[in-house]
Amino acid sequence: MLFGWWKLGMDMSMLAVEAQGVIAQRLTMMAMGGPAAQVEAQRMVTEKVWAAGETLMLVASGASNGKVIHHYRRKVQANALRLSRR
């Protein structure tokens, strides 16, 4: 039982750290401006709305907290990878 709570806490902490990295990458891109920054801003809003809808569906279907956090971490990690390629 303790391991489950420990893993959930670590996953939440990693999500926070990874999200801060993506935020830093996006803020840097937007500070530089240009068409790429505008596209990223629009993409960011669209992704957030889409992710919120997916999360609502997960919660409505009875998903666990760990599954919801795992879902968000995959999204954040994909964004970090995509943004680091620029």
C-alpha positions as YAML, in Angstrom:
chain: A
units: angstrom
residues:
- id: 1
  name: MET
  ca: [0.00, 0.00, 0.00]
- id: 2
  name: LEU
  ca: [2.79, 2.40, 0.88]
- id: 3
  name: PHE
  ca: [4.47, 1.74, -2.48]
- id: 4
  name: GLY
  ca: [1.32, 2.82, -4.33]
- id: 5
  name: TRP
  ca: [1.23, 6.16, -2.54]
- id: 6
  name: TRP
  ca: [4.98, 6.62, -3.00]
- id: 7
  name: LYS
  ca: [4.73, 5.95, -6.74]
- id: 8
  name: LEU
  ca: [1.75, 8.31, -7.09]
- id: 9
  name: GLY
  ca: [3.66, 11.04, -5.25]
- id: 10
  name: MET
  ca: [6.75, 10.54, -7.42]
- id: 11
  name: ASP
  ca: [4.66, 10.57, -10.60]
- id: 12
  name: MET
  ca: [2.98, 13.81, -9.53]
- id: 13
  name: SER
  ca: [6.36, 15.36, -8.71]
- id: 14
  name: MET
  ca: [7.79, 14.31, -12.07]
- id: 15
  name: LEU
  ca: [4.74, 15.72, -13.84]
- id: 16
  name: ALA
  ca: [5.33, 19.06, -12.13]
- id: 17
  name: VAL
  ca: [9.03, 19.12, -13.06]
- id: 18
  name: GLU
  ca: [8.39, 18.06, -16.66]
- id: 19
  name: ALA
  ca: [5.58, 20.60, -17.06]
- id: 20
  name: GLN
  ca: [7.85, 23.39, -15.81]
- id: 21
  name: GLY
  ca: [10.38, 22.44, -18.48]
- id: 22
  name: VAL
  ca: [7.73, 22.64, -21.21]
- id: 23
  name: ILE
  ca: [6.53, 25.97, -19.86]
- id: 24
  name: ALA
  ca: [10.10, 27.32, -19.98]
- id: 25
  name: GLN
  ca: [10.54, 26.12, -23.57]
- id: 26
  name: ARG
  ca: [7.25, 27.67, -24.65]
- id: 27
  name: LEU
  ca: [7.92, 30.98, -22.90]
- id: 28
  name: THR
  ca: [11.32, 31.19, -24.58]
- id: 29
  name: MET
  ca: [9.77, 30.54, -27.97]
- id: 30
  name: MET
  ca: [7.04, 33.11, -27.41]
- id: 31
  name: ALA
  ca: [9.54, 35.70, -26.18]
- id: 32
  name: MET
  ca: [11.40, 35.34, -29.47]
- id: 33
  name: GLY
  ca: [8.16, 35.96, -31.35]
- id: 34
  name: GLY
  ca: [7.49, 35.26, -34.98]
- id: 35
  name: PRO
  ca: [5.09, 32.95, -36.78]
- id: 36
  name: ALA
  ca: [6.35, 29.86, -34.93]
- id: 37
  name: ALA
  ca: [5.42, 31.47, -31.61]
- id: 38
  name: GLN
  ca: [1.90, 32.22, -32.79]
- id: 39
  name: VAL
  ca: [1.43, 28.67, -34.04]
- id: 40
  name: GLU
  ca: [2.73, 27.31, -30.73]
- id: 41
  name: ALA
  ca: [0.39, 29.55, -28.72]
- id: 42
  name: GLN
  ca: [-2.62, 28.35, -30.70]
- id: 43
  name: ARG
  ca: [-1.47, 24.74, -30.45]
- id: 44
  name: MET
  ca: [-0.96, 25.08, -26.71]
- id: 45
  name: VAL
  ca: [-4.53, 26.28, -26.11]
- id: 46
  name: THR
  ca: [-5.99, 23.59, -28.36]
- id: 47
  name: GLU
  ca: [-3.96, 20.88, -26.61]
- id: 48
  name: LYS
  ca: [-5.04, 22.06, -23.17]
- id: 49
  name: VAL
  ca: [-8.72, 22.00, -24.07]
- id: 50
  name: TRP
  ca: [-8.34, 18.58, -25.71]
- id: 51
  name: ALA
  ca: [-6.39, 17.18, -22.72]
- id: 52
  name: ALA
  ca: [-9.05, 18.47, -20.31]
- id: 53
  name: GLY
  ca: [-11.76, 16.72, -22.33]
- id: 54
  name: GLU
  ca: [-9.78, 13.47, -22.39]
- id: 55
  name: THR
  ca: [-9.25, 13.71, -18.64]
- id: 56
  name: LEU
  ca: [-12.95, 14.23, -18.04]
- id: 57
  name: MET
  ca: [-13.62, 11.08, -20.05]
- id: 58
  name: LEU
  ca: [-11.04, 9.16, -18.02]
- id: 59
  name: VAL
  ca: [-12.53, 10.31, -14.74]
- id: 60
  name: ALA
  ca: [-16.08, 9.62, -15.94]
- id: 61
  name: SER
  ca: [-15.04, 6.08, -16.89]
- id: 62
  name: GLY
  ca: [-13.64, 5.50, -13.40]
- id: 63
  name: ALA
  ca: [-9.92, 5.79, -14.10]
- id: 64
  name: SER
  ca: [-7.57, 5.86, -11.15]
- id: 65
  name: ASN
  ca: [-5.54, 8.90, -10.12]
- id: 66
  name: GLY
  ca: [-2.41, 7.17, -11.33]
- id: 67
  name: LYS
  ca: [-3.88, 6.58, -14.78]
- id: 68
  name: VAL
  ca: [-4.90, 10.24, -15.11]
- id: 69
  name: ILE
  ca: [-1.43, 11.43, -14.07]
- id: 70
  name: HIS
  ca: [0.20, 8.94, -16.44]
- id: 71
  name: HIS
  ca: [-2.00, 10.30, -19.24]
- id: 72
  name: TYR
  ca: [-0.89, 13.88, -18.56]
- id: 73
  name: ARG
  ca: [2.77, 12.87, -18.25]
- id: 74
  name: ARG
  ca: [2.69, 11.29, -21.71]
- id: 75
  name: LYS
  ca: [1.29, 14.52, -23.15]
- id: 76
  name: VAL
  ca: [3.88, 16.67, -21.37]
- id: 77
  name: GLN
  ca: [6.75, 14.39, -22.39]
- id: 78
  name: ALA
  ca: [5.61, 14.45, -26.02]
- id: 79
  name: ASN
  ca: [5.54, 18.27, -25.92]
- id: 80
  name: ALA
  ca: [9.00, 18.40, -24.34]
- id: 81
  name: LEU
  ca: [10.38, 16.15, -27.06]
- id: 82
  name: ARG
  ca: [8.71, 18.12, -29.84]
- id: 83
  name: LEU
  ca: [9.86, 21.49, -28.47]
- id: 84
  name: SER
  ca: [13.43, 20.32, -27.88]
- id: 85
  name: ARG
  ca: [13.79, 19.45, -31.57]
- id: 86
  name: ARG
  ca: [13.54, 23.12, -32.54]
...
